[in-house]
């Protein structure tokens, strides 16, 4: 992991590359807007925009905390954590 830290650190430095944080959030939002859809009886009751923001900011925050904690988990462990987070409420969504 040490070889890639400097890339991840770009997200938390005091004066980051302009737009890098917003770009990451847009990629995460795009994943949920264009790669997933809601299913089931409750699908019509879910505000997709709110849910997209909730998921994107949740994952973004987790990534930031991982960096700020000094990479307290291996990349594989972090990926597993994110996958577990994505499976939360997974009965409401499916990948398209």
N, C-alpha and C positions, 0 to 999 in steps of 0.2 A: 504493500500500500504506500509505503514512503515515497516511491517514485512519482505518484500521481497527486500527492498532497497539495502541491503548489497550484494545481488546477482547481481543486475544491476550495482551497483557501481564498481564491478570487471572490467567492461569494460572501465572505465575512470580513474582508479587510476594510479598513476605515474609508478608503477612497477607491471603490471598486471600478472596474471597467464600466463605463456608462451603459446602462440598459441590461447588464448581465443578469441581474436578479429578475427583472421583468421578463426577460427572454425565457428563463427557466420556468417561471410561472405560466407563461403562455404555452410552452410545450406541454406542461402538465395539464393545463386546462384543455388543450387541443385533444389530448389523449382521451379525456372523459367526454368531450363533446362529440368527437368523431369516431371513436373506436368502441364505445360502449352505449348500450341503450337499456332503458328500464323495461322490466317484464312483470307480469303478474297482475293481480286484481288492483293493487295499489298504485300501479304505474301512472295512471292519470292524475293521482293526487300529489305526486312528487314534483316539486319545482326543480327542474333539471339544472337551471342556472345556479341556484343556491347549492345544490348537491355538488355540482362541478367545482364551484369555488371552495366548498368545504373540503372536498377530497384533495384538490390541488394545493391549497394552503396547508393542509395537514401534512402531506408528504413533503412539501417544501420546508415546513418548520422542522420536521424530523431530520431532514438532511442538514439543515443549519445547526441543529442541536448536536448532531453526530460530529460535525466539524468542530464546533466550539468545545465539545467534550474531549477533544484530542483524539478523535477516531477510536472511541472506546469499544468499537466492534469491528471485526474484519469486514471487508466489502461483501463477502458471502453472507455473513450474519446480518448485515444491514439490508441486503436484498431480501433475505428471508423475512425480516421484520416488515419491510414494505409490502411484500406479498401477503403476509398475514393481515396487515392493515387493509389491503385491497379486498380481502375476502370478507371483511366485516361488512355486513349488509349485502353480501354477494348474491343472496337470493333475490334481491331487487334488480340486479343488473346482469347483463350478459355481454360478451365481447362480440362486436359485429365485424 
